[in-house]
Each structure stands twice: as C-alpha cells, then as structure tokens.
C-alpha cells in the first residue's frame, strides 16, 4: 500500500497521526472481519487492492446504515400511527440502545 493510500484510509477512519503506524501495520490481527480476511491464506484470498476496496465498502455501508436509521425509524412510526400510539402508551417497549436491538 502506498503512503498516499494509507493516509487516505487513516483519514477516512479518523485515526490520529500519532496512532497510525501501530494501527495500520498491526502485527497481531484480531478476530474481526477485516483481520480475518487479511490473514487468510486460502487460494481464493483477497488481493491487497481487493482488501482495501472491501474495507472502504464496509466503512461506507456502516456509515450509511447508522446515518439513515433514526430517520427511517421515525418515518415508519409516522406511517403506522397505531405502533406509535402503542409505544407512547408503554415506553418499556422501546429497547435500551445500550444493549442492542431485540428480535421483534
């Protein structure tokens, strides 16, 4: 990976310059998806360019989902006033965001 592309990825991820060397050149990968893909030794493992593209795609997908979730949730409640009324009547039905979303 070139210095330029490393800098762009670090900027996109918001990695402070003081932490970039240790984060971007990690010698002991964890169990997360990108680490597992990068560490794959299978015949059909991703190339370096494919890995960078996948990382950028996942970053963008996560950003879009997080950005649009509140608006989509509000839109759904406004389109289904019976559901909104049920939540207003019993706020305990609203899941605690710190624990994740329960299965509905």
Buried (B, 14 or more C-beta within 10 A) or exposed (E): BEEEEBBBBBEEEEBEEEEBEEEBEEEEEEEEEBEEBBEEEEEEEBEEEEBBEBBBEEBEEEEEEEEEEEEEEEEEBEEEEEEBEEEEEEEEEEEEEEEEEEEE
